[in-house]
């Protein structure tokens, strides 16, 4: 087997391995506490950004942005 053939086989194996790793569902699981915490943090950051953009006041009781007449979420 010539060196060009071996290099081609190794290159194809490396590309196939990279493609298989790219398909793994890393960071998309619903059960993992780490992923749930990241999702909640992302939602909280979006809520804060939206509240600041639209001028919705920050509630001192619950720490969320909402209108005083809306009440508190549980």
N, C-alpha and C positions, 0 to 999 in steps of 0.2 A: 504494500500500500504506500503510495507516494505521500510526501509531506503536504501537498496541496489538498489531497483528499482528506487527510486527517484534520487539517485546519478547517476545511469546510464542514466536516462532521461535528467538530467541537463548536464551531460558530453556530450551526443550526441547533445544537443542544442548548447552548447558552441563550439563544433567542427564544426557544420553546420554554425554557425554565423561567425566563423573565416574563413571558406572556402568561404563564400559569400563575406566577406570583401576583401579577397585576389583577388577575381575576378573583383573588381571594377577598372575601368580604371583611376586610380589616376596617374597624371603626364604624360599622353599620349594624351592630347587633342590638337587639332590643332588651336583652336580658342583662347585659353587662352593666354593673354599677358605674363604671368609668364612662361609658357611652351615654348613659342616662344623665349623669352629672354634667357632661359636656353639653348635652342638648338643653338642659335646664339653664345652664349658664349662658348659652347662646340666645335662648329665648328672653332671658332677663336683660341681656345687653341690648337686644333689639327693642324691647319694651322701654328701656331707659332712653335709648336714642330717639325713638318715636315720641316719647313724652317730652323730651327737650325740644324736639323739632316743632311740635304743635303747641308747646307752651302748657302742657297739662301739668298741674302741680304735683309735687312729691308729697305723699301722705306721711306724716310723722308717726302715725300709729302702726301702719303695716309696711312702710318703706317702699311702696309701689307708686307708680304714677297713675292717678285716676282722678276723675272729677269728684268733688265732695258729695254730690248727690248720688253717685253710683254705688256707694256702699263698699264693703270689703268682701273680697273673694276668699273662699276657704280652700 
